[in-house]
Amino acid sequence: MERAEAVLPGGVNSPVRSFRSVGGSPPFFARAQGAFLFDLDHNRYVDMVLAYGPLILGHLHPSVVEAIRTQLEQGEAMGGPTLPEVELAERVHEYMPSVEMLRLVNSGTEATMSAIRLARGITGRSLILKFAGCYHGHADALLAESGSGLATLAIPGSPGVPAGTVADTLVLPYNDQGAVRDLFAQRGDGIAAVIVEPVAGNMGVVPPRPGFLPLLRELTERHGSLLILDEVMTGFRLARGGAQAIYQVVPDLTCLGKVIGGGLPVGAFGGRADLMRQLAPTGPIYQAGTLSGSPLAVAAGLAALGQLSDERPYTRLEALGARLEQGLRQVGKSVGIPMQINRVGSMLTFFFSQEEVVDYGSAAGSDLGLFASVHRGLIERGVFWPPSQFESSFLSLAHDEAAVDLVVAAFAEAVQAALP
Ligand SMILES: *Cc1c(COP(=O)(O)O)cnc(C)c1O
């Protein structure tokens, strides 16, 4: 870590990987297989981070490995259109019918940034509405009261983002229907887009309250604003059709990332064809990328999505998630500590709190010190849990009941050890 810190800020290439908020030093990983990670000292960890979401099949799924290997022999970048890009767009449309057309990019950040530009270009309006604790990547306009690493490190916005850049970004509490109604009543006709995580994962998991997403759909439609669902985390993770299939909301635009790349760097944004045709070269709104649609990344993504072609994987992930939730709840009950567990399918966060966690305020009000202690205990016992209260844990299809039980047993010991 000392060697890393000398040449990489904080020793990491993304702040969420730092152990700053929980104390200690992150393990350095040497390799991974299935549901497990192995560090340089040959310690094994059940991986509950899964690269922050992409690895829904676990590490090194044979179909993904084979797809990358096969593509590697054909060429690594073409600088022209390729058939697999078309197949990936068709596959996404099949799974997620609202995505009639798609543009591939290289990260979730690029996807949200480009979707916002498209929405502003189309509507001719500047304002965007986001929700506190939702994270939409690190593009300037979206770095206001963000979740994920900003929440972990208590950075409200970021130095380097000019005030003017976020002046058009309106922020409201997640799940606050009254506040959304009031804002639209006053400024609705100036709002280009509402961008939202349909299930928030970047303040820890926070599901939408009944009526929240339908209200966003109704108000954006009435005021000529676009609804952008940021499904970078939830897309292909909660269901084949994403959170929009579960909650039955049809957005204008959807942002994708993580699972769509099968572990390689891919992002995408897409939606109604009439909107997407406004992008260059068919329209005036500019967006581009040298390595966008990288054949290796597209091959990995296609292979991953191919494994998710029906709802069976999600039934299995739900069963594993329920087992984890029950196990953790049982521990909380037997030890007698106030605990909230928020879970949707294979996304789960535990909060040490008396109060229900419904937005960023209630997430931040949980016992962060106890979280840090329990996190240390989990790491010591071979469970790689996200090193922040404001991240979701994940399960993959490589996890089995035994792996889940290992996590629960480690959690029981870690909680015991953390209590005075
Ligand atoms: C991870 C994430 C992003 C950013 O994706 P990157 O690939 O890290 O740029 C955007 N939105 C949501 C909801 C995310 O979870």
The ligand as an SDF file (V2000), in Angstrom:
LIG
                    3D

 15 15  0  0  0  0  0  0  0  0999 V2000
  -21.5000    2.9650  -11.2890 C   0  0  0  0  0  0  0  0  0  0  0  0
  -22.5540    3.9060  -11.6240 C   0  0  0  0  0  0  0  0  0  0  0  0
  -22.3440    4.9470  -12.5330 C   0  0  0  0  0  0  0  0  0  0  0  0
  -20.9980    5.2730  -13.1180 C   0  0  0  0  0  0  0  0  0  0  0  0
  -20.4700    4.2550  -13.8890 O   0  0  0  0  0  0  0  0  0  0  0  0
  -18.8770    4.2310  -14.1760 P   0  0  0  0  0  0  0  0  0  0  0  0
  -18.7050    3.0890  -15.1190 O   0  0  0  0  0  0  0  0  0  0  0  0
  -18.2290    4.0280  -12.8340 O   0  0  0  0  0  0  0  0  0  0  0  0
  -18.5230    5.5300  -14.7560 O   0  0  0  0  0  0  0  0  0  0  0  0
  -23.4310    5.7240  -12.8980 C   0  0  0  0  0  0  0  0  0  0  0  0
  -24.6440    5.4990  -12.3820 N   0  0  0  0  0  0  0  0  0  0  0  0
  -24.8780    4.5130  -11.4990 C   0  0  0  0  0  0  0  0  0  0  0  0
  -26.2640    4.2990  -10.9870 C   0  0  0  0  0  0  0  0  0  0  0  0
  -23.8460    3.7020  -11.0760 C   0  0  0  0  0  0  0  0  0  0  0  0
  -24.0810    2.7480  -10.1670 O   0  0  0  0  0  0  0  0  0  0  0  0
  1  2  1  0
  2  3  1  0
  2 14  2  0
  3  4  1  0
  3 10  2  0
  4  5  1  0
  5  6  1  0
  6  7  2  0
  6  8  1  0
  6  9  1  0
 10 11  1  0
 11 12  2  0
 12 13  1  0
 12 14  1  0
 14 15  1  0
M  END
$$$$
